[in-house]
């Protein structure tokens, strides 16, 4: 099929890699699994065979039609056609039936999609994603490294993440220009509960990294004073990428209190 370049579609085509991914996900009967961007079903089919019924979100009408045909004899695929960035995951899961989210995330929306999923963390039991290696490295980055960013802080405030293995470009059709990484992401309710005001925390982190070359004192001048920074052991001369996640949480909680 002719793929839509605008949607950043790269379909996984290597059987050995598909098998590795399926093993890492470890689907089991009656689990509530939702796949993002199923494409032509490379991962969908082996997972659906294990669980019997699953959800999938696909924006491309042509792919949706073909995928529905492929899955008819395998299991019950509940297909939601539309933009995943606008999708309400409460439609497919709740606290009594949490969701396992999987997918080969389109490179052009992976970061905003991860932020979108954050608001549903209470009903998500785990996530397994193929991501651009650069994005995966930012998710797991430590302070004082070039990769440490807003995405690092926000993801670490809510999840525990693990890079499982890399996937080279030639495993896809068409091959992307970058290496991919398959990740396991687990919600961390302990850390997330420590944040009193999630909106304030997100705004602080966003403002900090908008001007990452400046000192934190200048980045957050409209929010906090030097005295308040020192109250949570943040050196006002530090830059945003030098500050650990817990100190951002402590600062947001100080302001919310």
N, C-alpha and C positions, 0 to 999 in steps of 0.2 A: 504494500500500500504506500501511497505517497504521503509522507509525513509533513506536518505543519511546522516549518522552521520557527515561526513566531512563537510557538508554544514550547520551544526548546526540547523537542522530543528525541530521545535516543533510546531505542528499545534493546533490552538485554537479549543476547542471542546465543550465549555460550551455555551448554547444558551442564557442564561441571560446576560453573559458577551458580547457576540456578539451584542445583542440588545443595551446594554449600549454604546458600541463603535460606533455603527451605529448612535445612537442619538447624540453622541458627535461630530461626523463628520458632521452630518446634510446635507447629499447630496441632491442636487436639480437638476431638469432637466436642461440639456445643460451645466452644470459645467464641466470643463476639469479636470477630476480626473485621477491620475496615481498611481497605487498600486505597491509597491515593495514587492516581495516575496508572491504572493497570495496563494501559496500552493494549497489546494483543494477547495478554494473559500469560506471559512467561512465568511469572510468580503466582498469578491468580489460580491457574489450573492445578498445580500441585498442592497449594494451600487449600483450595476449595475441596479437593478430593479428600483431604484429611478432616475438615470441619463440617462438610455437608452443606452449610449455609453461610454466606458472608456478604458484606457490603463492599461496594467499590464506588469511587468518585472519579468521573472522567469528563473532561470538558469537550473533547473532540467527538462529535456526533458519529463520524465515520468509524472511528475506533470502537465506540460504544456498540454500534450495530454488529460489527464483526465479532467483538468479544462475547456478546450475548449468544451468538450462534455457537461459538467454540465451547461455551460452558453448559449448554443444554443437557448434555449427557453425563456431565460430571457432578453437578450439584445445583443448588439454588443460589444464583447470584442476584443480589438486590442492587441494581445499578442506579446511582444518583448522577444524573447528567447535569454538569454546571461547574461553576468556578469554585474551587476548594477554598480560596481565600474568603469567600462569602458563606461558606457552608457552616451550618449550625450542627456541631457534633452531638448535641443533645437529642437530635433526631434518631441517632443510631445507638445511643448508650446512656446509662445513668449509673448512679452509685451502686445499685443492686446488680447491674449488668455492665461492668466497665468494659471499655474498648481496648483492644490491642490494635494499634495503628501501624501499618506497614506501607512501604512504597519506594519506588524509584523517583525521587523528587526532581521535578524540572529545575535545572540550574538557575533559571531566571527568576524563580519565585521561592527558592528554598529558604532564604532568610526570613522574608515576611511571613511565610507559612509557619515557620517554627514559632514566631511571635504570636501568630493567630492561634496555634494549638495550645499555647500557654494558658489561655483563659479557660481551657477545658481540662486542665491537668487533674482535677479532682475526679473525673470520670474516665481517665485513661490509665490503664494498668502498666502498659509499656509501649515503646515505639521501636521499630526496626526500619532504618532508612538507608538507601543509597544516596550519598551526597557527594558533591564536588569535594575533593580532598582538601582544598583550601578552606572550605566552610567547616568541614569536620575538625580541622586543626584549630580553627578559631573557637569552636565549641569547647574543646578540651584544653585550650591554652592556659598557661599559668601567668600570674603577674610578672611584669618586667620582661616580657617577650614581645616581639613584633606582632604576633598573632592575637595577643590579649586585647579584647575589644568589648564593645557594648554587648555583642552576642555572647561572648564568654561569660560576662557577669550575670546577665539575665538567665542564661541556661543553667549556670552553676547554682543560681539561687533557687532553682526549682527541680533540677534533675541531676542524676548521676549518669555520666555518659562514658561509653567505651568504644573505641575504634576496633572492630573485629578483624577486618582484612581489607586490602586494597583491591580494586578492580581496574585493570588497564583498559585504555580506550578501545582496543581491538575486540573486546568482548561485546561491544554494542554495535547496533546498526541504526543509523550511520555512526561511525566512531566519533566521539566528541574530541575536542582538542586538549582535554584535561583528564587526569586520573581520578577515579571515583573511590569512595571509601564506604564500606558498609558498617553502620553504627547500631549499637544497642543503647537506648535512652530510657532510663527508669525514673519515674517521678520520685522526688525526695520530700515526702510530706513533713518531715522534721524541720528541714531548712525552710520550706515554704511557710510553715506555721509561724516562724519567727518574724516574718514581715507583717507589720501591723496594717500598713496601707500600701497595697500593691501598686496602685496608680501613682502615688507619690514616689515610691521606689523606682518605678519605671521611668518617670520623668527626670529624676535625679541622674540616673545612669545615662539616659539619652543626652541630657545637657552636658554631662561631664565629657562624653566622648565626641561631641560635636566639634570640640576644639582641643583635641588630645595633646597638642604641642604646648598648650598653656598650662600653667599650674592649676591645681584643683581649686585653689582660692579664687582665681579669676574665672574659671569655668562655672563655678557654682555661686558666684557673687550675689545673684538675685535670690538665692535660697538660704544661704548660711553665712554666718560670720566666722572669722578666724577662731574665735573662742569656742564656737560650737564644733568646728573641725577638730580642735585639740581635745575637746571633751571625749571624742571617740577615737583618740590616738591617731588621727590623720595629720601628718605634717602638711601644713598649708602650701609648702613649696613643692610637694610631690605632684607629678603629673598623673592623669587618670589611669594610665596603664601600670602604674606602680602600686595601686591600691587594691588589696584583696577584697574578695566578694563580701566577707563578713563585715568589713568596715563600712562598705556601702549600705549594708543592711542596718548596721548600728546607727549610721547617720540618718537614714530614713526614719527609723524608729524614734530617734531623738526628736526629730522635727514633728512627727505625728503625735508624740506625747505632749 
